[in-house]
Structure formats: C-alpha cells, structure tokens
C-alpha cells in the first residue's frame, strides 16, 4: 500500500507541473517525491532479503572496520621482527647447489639475496666512514638506514640524520638509484631556466671538492645540495634551518667524498 501511495504522489506531482506554478518549485517537489519512492522501494527489498533498513542519512558504502561493515578493526599485533641481512656465503652456496640441480629459479633467487647482502654490507661500511658531527650537529645513529630494494646495484640508499636537539637538522642520503640521477638532472635543468629568465635564483650550480653539484633553496624545506659522484651515484644533503648557503657548503666539505666514491666503485 505504501508503494502505491508513493506512486500516486509522484503522479500527482508530475501532473501538477502543467500548472502555472514556478518551475523551480515544482522540480523540488518532484525530486523530494522521487527520493521518497526510491527509499521506500529500497527498504522493501531489504526487508525481503532479511536486511535491516538504512537509517536516515546513512549510506551503503560502509568503511572497513566500522560496526555496520561487520569487519573488526585491528587494535594491534606487535608488528614484524627485524630480519638480518642475507648471509652472502650461505646464499652463494645455495645458489651453487640449486644450479647443479638445474633448479635455476632457486639459483637466481639465492644470487639475488647474495647481492642484497653485499649491498647492505657496503651501506654499513659507508655509514661507519661518515663523521660523528657536522657543523655542530650530532649524528643520530638510531636513524641510520641502509635500503636495498632491488638487486644488481640498482637501488642502494644510505641515510644518516644530524641534529642539535632543537629545530636544526641535516639529512645526508647516498645512493646509486635512478631516482637520484633524475633529481640531479631536474635540478640542473631548473637552475639553467632560472638563470636564463633572470628570476630569483633558487637553483644554482656549484662544486663541492671539485665535484659538480647543484644547490636549491625553498622557504618550506630549506636547502638541498646534490653532488654527482659518477654515472649513477649521488650524495644529497637536506638542510633545515641553516643560516645560509655558506653553512651548507661548509657541512658538505666536511665529508670524505672521494672515500665514498671509492667504496661505491665510482671513478
């Protein structure tokens, strides 16, 4: 009966549109009646399916973990435990065994793990060579990171943070990932554009210990200095709340860039 009543109301509203009343007012009436009809039909279908009807203003798109979705939300689980880097000797031995058995898929996997282990060892070696302090900032070794997300020397990234306990901080990132090469190229392109246009020079080409570099300044991010170490490797300093460009250059010159290049195998 309710459905019939709603359809009658809708029909009356449609017929009423032929009168001389303003069209905007009639449209509002039709829209309101149409929504009421849709809701009545939907509630009727839910009742037949054994589902509770939607409350006023609710939607059918319940978020995961909400009471209406029926899926509990996660309240903890302890996370994942740290895993030691792959043992290079063990992985090489497993690769040889798998290769002898013509199990090439496992041999390939073990070689990839061995390469990852070598990259992690190299990253740790470079971190040990970095200074403990730089322009009165102390190294926060708890934030040291060595990341190897691919194999074959394609995405090694080493990172250390220096800070003074206040709001001054410097992050140095060393890596041979393609993303750094793209960043370096972008900096050089933008520096050239800024110089050619004669605008305020927020990018500038410089040299650090004879190595080509670019420096950028942004009011929200501070200074960024990127030094090319070869075909693929780079060092990037991100300096927050440094007084000026010269302080950034002084910090960069305190690092053994030639030693880092040698460890990375760059010429």
ChimeraX attribute file (.defattr): number of C-alpha atoms within 10 A of each C-alpha:
attribute: neighborCount
match mode: 1-to-1
recipient: residues
	/A:1	6
	/A:2	11
	/A:3	14
	/A:4	10
	/A:5	11
	/A:6	18
	/A:7	16
	/A:8	13
	/A:9	18
	/A:10	20
	/A:11	13
	/A:12	13
	/A:13	19
	/A:14	14
	/A:15	10
	/A:16	14
	/A:17	16
	/A:18	10
	/A:19	9
	/A:20	7
	/A:21	10
	/A:22	9
	/A:23	11
	/A:24	8
	/A:25	10
	/A:26	16
	/A:27	14
	/A:28	12
	/A:29	16
	/A:30	19
	/A:31	13
	/A:32	11
	/A:33	20
	/A:34	17
	/A:35	11
	/A:36	17
	/A:37	20
	/A:38	13
	/A:39	15
	/A:40	16
	/A:41	14
	/A:42	13
	/A:43	17
	/A:44	16
	/A:45	13
	/A:46	14
	/A:47	11
	/A:48	9
	/A:49	9
	/A:50	9
	/A:51	11
	/A:52	10
	/A:53	15
	/A:54	13
	/A:55	8
	/A:56	7
	/A:57	5
	/A:58	9
	/A:59	8
	/A:60	8
	/A:61	8
	/A:62	12
	/A:63	11
	/A:64	12
	/A:65	12
	/A:66	11
	/A:67	11
	/A:68	12
	/A:69	12
	/A:70	11
	/A:71	11
	/A:72	11
	/A:73	10
	/A:74	7
	/A:75	6
	/A:76	6
	/A:77	6
	/A:78	6
	/A:79	6
	/A:80	6
	/A:81	6
	/A:82	6
	/A:83	6
	/A:84	8
	/A:85	14
	/A:86	18
	/A:87	14
	/A:88	19
	/A:89	11
	/A:90	12
	/A:91	20
	/A:92	18
	/A:93	15
	/A:94	19
	/A:95	24
	/A:96	18
	/A:97	16
	/A:98	18
	/A:99	15
	/A:100	11
	/A:101	11
	/A:102	11
	/A:103	13
	/A:104	15
	/A:105	11
	/A:106	17
	/A:107	22
	/A:108	16
	/A:109	15
	/A:110	23
	/A:111	20
	/A:112	20
	/A:113	22
	/A:114	25
	/A:115	22
	/A:116	25
	/A:117	21
	/A:118	18
	/A:119	26
	/A:120	22
	/A:121	16
	/A:122	16
	/A:123	23
	/A:124	14
	/A:125	13
	/A:126	19
	/A:127	20
	/A:128	10
	/A:129	12
	/A:130	18
	/A:131	13
	/A:132	14
	/A:133	15
	/A:134	18
	/A:135	16
	/A:136	11
	/A:137	17
	/A:138	17
	/A:139	21
	/A:140	14
	/A:141	14
	/A:142	8
	/A:143	10
	/A:144	13
	/A:145	17
	/A:146	21
	/A:147	15
	/A:148	22
	/A:149	12
	/A:150	15
	/A:151	16
	/A:152	14
	/A:153	17
	/A:154	15
	/A:155	20
	/A:156	23
	/A:157	22
	/A:158	22
	/A:159	21
	/A:160	20
	/A:161	20
	/A:162	23
	/A:163	20
	/A:164	15
	/A:165	9
	/A:166	6
	/A:167	9
	/A:168	14
	/A:169	19
	/A:170	26
	/A:171	16
	/A:172	19
	/A:173	19
	/A:174	25
	/A:175	26
	/A:176	23
	/A:177	19
	/A:178	16
	/A:179	13
	/A:180	23
	/A:181	19
	/A:182	11
	/A:183	14
	/A:184	21
	/A:185	14
	/A:186	13
	/A:187	22
	/A:188	17
	/A:189	12
	/A:190	16
	/A:191	19
	/A:192	16
	/A:193	14
	/A:194	16
	/A:195	14
	/A:196	10
	/A:197	9
	/A:198	9
	/A:199	9
	/A:200	8
	/A:201	16
	/A:202	15
	/A:203	23
	/A:204	18
	/A:205	15
	/A:206	15
	/A:207	14
	/A:208	17
	/A:209	15
	/A:210	9
	/A:211	13
	/A:212	14
	/A:213	22
	/A:214	22
	/A:215	25
	/A:216	20
	/A:217	18
	/A:218	11
	/A:219	9
	/A:220	8
	/A:221	12
	/A:222	18
	/A:223	23
	/A:224	22
	/A:225	26
	/A:226	28
	/A:227	25
	/A:228	22
	/A:229	24
	/A:230	16
	/A:231	11
	/A:232	18
	/A:233	23
	/A:234	25
	/A:235	24
	/A:236	23
	/A:237	23
	/A:238	21
	/A:239	25
	/A:240	20
	/A:241	14
	/A:242	17
	/A:243	12
	/A:244	12
	/A:245	16
	/A:246	10
	/A:247	13
	/A:248	21
	/A:249	17
	/A:250	13
	/A:251	17
	/A:252	22
	/A:253	13
	/A:254	14
	/A:255	15
	/A:256	13
	/A:257	18
	/A:258	14
	/A:259	14
	/A:260	21
	/A:261	18
	/A:262	11
	/A:263	12
	/A:264	20
	/A:265	11
	/A:266	15
	/A:267	9
